[in-house]
Amino acid sequence: MTPVNRREFLTGLLGTAALPATFQIRGQSTQPSAIVFILADDMRWDAFSAAGNSALQTPNLDWLASTGHQFKNNFVTTSICPSSRASIMTGEYAGRHGIWDFTTPLSKNQQQNSLPFLLRTWGYQTAFFGKWGIGDTPPTDLFDHWAGYMGQGEYFGESHEGHLTDSLNHQVTTWLESYEGDRPPALFISTKAPHVQDEIPGGFLPAPDHAELYKDVYFEPPLSAKASEFQKLPEFLRSSEGRRRWQARFSTPERYQQTCRQYHRLIAGIDVLTGSITKTLRTKRLLAESLIAFSSDNGFLLGEHGLAGKWWGFEESIRTPLLIKLPVSMDVSPTKQIQQMSLNIDIAPTILDIAGVPRPKSMQGQTLLPHMQGNNTPGRKDFLYEHHFSHPHIARTLGVRSETFKYLTYPDYSQTQEMLFDLTADPFELTNLANNDEYRKVLELHRARMQELNFNVQQPRLST
């Protein structure tokens, strides 16, 4: 990309008044020496030790949580790989960017307003490793170095040696060790783990080094996993794809323990990957002033409500980890655990803000930097949850998650299938209050708020 093309693009995006005098990144005292964004696949918010699960062994993620900032209430606006990943890259709700399947790529306009394109345009050397997960066309124009793959990938396959996460680890650290560029690196690292390999029975396949990990750990089934809780669900959920997958993974105590152990063993591989990257950054003398962000494209049901999968808006499927280590020179607040609500659409605006790159008007997310720097900036109070992936056994979902309540509805079914949960009194979503007259006003308020948010989300992209 030549300087002329960059200036032409930026003039159209921001106007001449906002252009920097040069395209150089500002002084290292205020800008990251490196940007690293690690994205897991199907990793729940509570699937590492620092989130409160002390039985797990995740020392590197725990280090990132304690050194950086841990967002305790982070959510995705759509819980499925392509839609959420497109939201992460564009900062837009799926209702705006329109990617609801596995074949639709980002449009040219969406690419030019995406996080990697903007970082590259403003002087970072971008590199991508691992699962891309958006469409069926590699977006090589977004990156100076492309080492990604399309589709779901295989944990053990002919395209790589050993386990897929170990291979990814080797690719990333080898590239970073040899990095001698005159532009700060911006690495995007996307794992398949801990996503199941669907075509293989028991398809949570960890690396051999972790095959015995947690063999003596007993994973307590969730309160909502009882048969009586499953029977409370509407019929379209009891006969859904989530129930079919539950049969193979959680239908016996032995299957439940094996699935949980294998799932968390895959996360142990992600933890090793995270440690290798931080070690390499330290060796390169980049760690102190680096920006490292870690998250997941969605959560995952481990048998909650008698289901597997992630699609319908239950808390375990939409709540994800978000860890951000700021450059030391920017990390001025002692507060490490942040309670304000954050979303996957906030990741791109936040990284751009930290990197000193103006964000395009099309982004619907918010920067989280003020929360990390101790500013009393009001946080969001609610967000729209939307899921319109087309599948005969996955009902479309629309709802709103506020600080204290969650309202879910299913557009293909009648209002009798509405759900309302008091998250303060009922964090495991065991009691549906939608038909409780005492909560009629709360129900009506959330219905109206959902319609308002849905209308705002679907407004056309703003001109840039």
Solvent accessible surface area in square Angstrom, and as a share of the most:
residue,aa,sasa,rsa
1,M,99,0.44
2,T,72,0.42
3,P,87,0.54
4,V,100,0.57
5,N,79,0.41
6,R,34,0.12
7,R,95,0.35
8,E,113,0.51
9,F,36,0.15
10,L,0,0.00
11,T,49,0.29
12,G,51,0.49
13,L,14,0.07
14,L,45,0.22
15,G,30,0.29
16,T,99,0.58
17,A,108,0.84
18,A,49,0.38
19,L,26,0.13
20,P,36,0.23
21,A,103,0.79
22,T,77,0.45
23,F,26,0.11
24,Q,141,0.63
25,I,34,0.17
26,R,149,0.54
27,G,49,0.47
28,Q,92,0.41
29,S,79,0.51
30,T,70,0.41
31,Q,2,0.01
32,P,0,0.00
33,S,15,0.10
34,A,0,0.00
35,I,2,0.01
36,V,0,0.00
37,F,3,0.01
38,I,1,0.00
39,L,7,0.03
40,A,0,0.00
41,D,0,0.00
42,D,2,0.01
43,M,0,0.00
44,R,19,0.07
45,W,61,0.21
46,D,31,0.16
47,A,1,0.00
48,F,2,0.01
49,S,27,0.18
50,A,35,0.27
51,A,12,0.09
52,G,68,0.66
53,N,44,0.23
54,S,104,0.67
55,A,47,0.36
56,L,8,0.04
57,Q,106,0.47
58,T,3,0.02
59,P,88,0.55
60,N,43,0.22
61,L,0,0.00
62,D,35,0.18
63,W,80,0.28
64,L,0,0.00
65,A,5,0.04
66,S,75,0.48
67,T,48,0.28
68,G,0,0.00
69,H,0,0.00
70,Q,11,0.05
71,F,6,0.02
72,K,41,0.17
73,N,31,0.16
74,N,1,0.00
75,F,0,0.00
76,V,0,0.00
77,T,0,0.00
78,T,0,0.00
79,S,0,0.00
80,I,6,0.03
81,C,3,0.02
82,P,0,0.00
83,S,0,0.00
84,S,0,0.00
85,R,5,0.02
86,A,0,0.00
87,S,0,0.00
88,I,0,0.00
89,M,9,0.04
90,T,3,0.02
91,G,0,0.00
92,E,0,0.00
93,Y,17,0.07
94,A,0,0.00
95,G,23,0.22
96,R,36,0.13
97,H,10,0.05
98,G,42,0.40
99,I,1,0.01
100,W,53,0.19
101,D,56,0.29
102,F,86,0.36
103,T,81,0.47
104,T,52,0.30
105,P,55,0.35
106,L,8,0.04
107,S,55,0.35
108,K,118,0.50
109,N,77,0.40
110,Q,16,0.07
111,Q,27,0.12
112,Q,61,0.27
113,N,4,0.02
114,S,0,0.00
115,L,0,0.00
116,P,0,0.00
117,F,20,0.08
118,L,0,0.00
119,L,0,0.00
120,R,41,0.15
121,T,0,0.00
122,W,23,0.08
123,G,6,0.06
124,Y,0,0.00
125,Q,38,0.17
126,T,0,0.00
127,A,0,0.00
128,F,3,0.01
129,F,1,0.01
130,G,3,0.02
131,K,2,0.01
132,W,7,0.02
133,G,11,0.11
134,I,1,0.00
135,G,7,0.07
136,D,89,0.46
137,T,77,0.45
138,P,59,0.37
139,P,9,0.06
140,T,66,0.38
141,D,90,0.47
142,L,1,0.00
143,F,8,0.03
144,D,52,0.27
145,H,62,0.28
146,W,61,0.22
147,A,27,0.21
148,G,18,0.17
149,Y,56,0.21
150,M,52,0.23
151,G,44,0.42
152,Q,66,0.29
153,G,25,0.24
154,E,83,0.37
155,Y,0,0.00
156,F,96,0.40
157,G,24,0.23
158,E,186,0.83
159,S,108,0.70
160,H,31,0.14
161,E,159,0.71
162,G,51,0.49
163,H,6,0.03
164,L,19,0.09
165,T,6,0.04
166,D,62,0.32
167,S,21,0.14
168,L,9,0.04
169,N,20,0.10
170,H,127,0.57
171,Q,78,0.35
172,V,0,0.00
173,T,18,0.10
174,T,65,0.38
175,W,36,0.13
176,L,0,0.00
177,E,106,0.48
178,S,78,0.51
179,Y,23,0.09
180,E,146,0.65
181,G,36,0.34
182,D,139,0.72
183,R,79,0.29
184,P,19,0.12
185,P,2,0.01
186,A,0,0.00
187,L,0,0.00
188,F,4,0.02
189,I,1,0.01
190,S,3,0.02
191,T,1,0.00
192,K,6,0.02
193,A,0,0.00
194,P,0,0.00
195,H,11,0.05
196,V,8,0.04
197,Q,7,0.03
198,D,77,0.40
199,E,121,0.54
200,I,64,0.32
201,P,130,0.82
202,G,64,0.61
203,G,2,0.02
204,F,6,0.03
205,L,39,0.19
206,P,16,0.10
207,A,6,0.04
208,P,98,0.62
209,D,130,0.67
210,H,30,0.13
211,A,47,0.36
212,E,114,0.51
213,L,33,0.16
214,Y,10,0.04
215,K,113,0.48
216,D,129,0.67
217,V,36,0.21
218,Y,139,0.53
219,F,19,0.08
220,E,134,0.60
221,P,53,0.34
222,P,28,0.18
223,L,92,0.46
224,S,1,0.01
225,A,29,0.23
226,K,118,0.50
227,A,78,0.60
228,S,69,0.45
229,E,22,0.10
230,F,15,0.06
231,Q,113,0.50
232,K,123,0.52
233,L,12,0.06
234,P,20,0.12
235,E,101,0.45
236,F,20,0.08
237,L,0,0.00
238,R,81,0.30
239,S,65,0.42
240,S,5,0.03
241,E,13,0.06
242,G,0,0.00
243,R,46,0.17
244,R,149,0.54
245,R,53,0.19
246,W,36,0.13
247,Q,86,0.38
248,A,73,0.56
249,R,25,0.09
250,F,10,0.04
251,S,35,0.23
252,T,53,0.31
253,P,104,0.65
254,E,127,0.57
255,R,115,0.42
256,Y,18,0.07
257,Q,19,0.09
258,Q,92,0.41
259,T,12,0.07
260,C,1,0.01
261,R,50,0.18
262,Q,26,0.12
263,Y,0,0.00
264,H,9,0.04
265,R,15,0.05
266,L,3,0.01
267,I,1,0.01
268,A,5,0.04
269,G,8,0.08
270,I,0,0.00
271,D,4,0.02
272,V,67,0.39
273,L,0,0.00
274,T,0,0.00
275,G,13,0.12
276,S,29,0.19
277,I,0,0.00
278,T,10,0.06
279,K,137,0.58
280,T,10,0.06
281,L,0,0.00
282,R,130,0.47
283,T,104,0.61
284,K,51,0.21
285,R,225,0.82
286,L,35,0.17
287,L,18,0.09
288,A,59,0.46
289,E,43,0.19
290,S,0,0.00
291,L,0,0.00
292,I,0,0.00
293,A,1,0.00
294,F,0,0.00
295,S,1,0.01
296,S,1,0.00
297,D,0,0.00
298,N,0,0.00
299,G,0,0.00
300,F,4,0.02
301,L,0,0.00
302,L,11,0.05
303,G,1,0.01
304,E,5,0.02
305,H,6,0.03
306,G,1,0.01
307,L,0,0.00
308,A,0,0.00
309,G,1,0.01
310,K,13,0.06
311,W,8,0.03
312,W,0,0.00
313,G,0,0.00
314,F,1,0.00
315,E,12,0.05
316,E,16,0.07
317,S,0,0.00
318,I,1,0.00
319,R,38,0.14
320,T,1,0.01
321,P,4,0.03
322,L,1,0.01
323,L,0,0.00
324,I,4,0.02
325,K,7,0.03
326,L,2,0.01
327,P,0,0.00
328,V,96,0.55
329,S,53,0.34
330,M,24,0.11
331,D,37,0.19
332,V,103,0.59
333,S,10,0.07
334,P,126,0.79
335,T,68,0.40
336,K,62,0.26
337,Q,91,0.40
338,I,4,0.02
339,Q,108,0.48
340,Q,71,0.32
341,M,12,0.05
342,S,1,0.00
343,L,0,0.00
344,N,2,0.01
345,I,1,0.01
346,D,0,0.00
347,I,3,0.02
348,A,0,0.00
349,P,2,0.01
350,T,0,0.00
351,I,3,0.01
352,L,0,0.00
353,D,57,0.30
354,I,1,0.00
355,A,2,0.01
356,G,23,0.22
357,V,5,0.03
358,P,47,0.30
359,R,106,0.39
360,P,3,0.02
361,K,137,0.58
362,S,1,0.01
363,M,11,0.05
364,Q,47,0.21
365,G,2,0.02
366,Q,77,0.34
367,T,43,0.25
368,L,2,0.01
369,L,17,0.08
370,P,28,0.18
371,H,17,0.08
372,M,0,0.00
373,Q,49,0.22
374,G,45,0.44
375,N,79,0.40
376,N,158,0.81
377,T,55,0.32
378,P,115,0.73
379,G,18,0.17
380,R,31,0.11
381,K,126,0.53
382,D,22,0.12
383,F,1,0.01
384,L,0,0.00
385,Y,2,0.01
386,E,1,0.01
387,H,0,0.00
388,H,43,0.19
389,F,28,0.11
390,S,102,0.65
391,H,58,0.26
392,P,122,0.77
393,H,100,0.44
394,I,6,0.03
395,A,12,0.09
396,R,80,0.29
397,T,0,0.00
398,L,15,0.08
399,G,0,0.00
400,V,1,0.00
401,R,20,0.07
402,S,17,0.11
403,E,96,0.43
404,T,64,0.37
405,F,30,0.13
406,K,2,0.01
407,Y,5,0.02
408,L,1,0.01
409,T,19,0.11
410,Y,1,0.00
411,P,56,0.35
412,D,81,0.42
413,Y,99,0.38
414,S,67,0.44
415,Q,116,0.52
416,T,106,0.62
417,Q,50,0.22
418,E,8,0.03
419,M,8,0.04
420,L,0,0.00
421,F,7,0.03
422,D,22,0.11
423,L,18,0.09
424,T,104,0.60
425,A,83,0.65
426,D,20,0.10
427,P,70,0.44
428,F,90,0.37
429,E,3,0.01
430,L,44,0.22
431,T,73,0.43
432,N,69,0.35
433,L,19,0.09
434,A,5,0.04
435,N,119,0.61
436,N,54,0.28
437,D,116,0.60
438,E,154,0.69
439,Y,56,0.21
440,R,88,0.32
441,K,147,0.62
442,V,37,0.21
443,L,1,0.00
444,E,85,0.38
445,L,107,0.53
446,H,22,0.10
447,R,60,0.22
448,A,64,0.49
449,R,80,0.29
450,M,7,0.03
451,Q,106,0.47
452,E,90,0.40
453,L,21,0.11
454,N,26,0.13
455,F,135,0.56
456,N,73,0.38
457,V,6,0.04
458,Q,96,0.43
459,Q,66,0.29
460,P,105,0.66
461,R,63,0.23
462,L,107,0.53
463,S,96,0.62
464,T,56,0.33
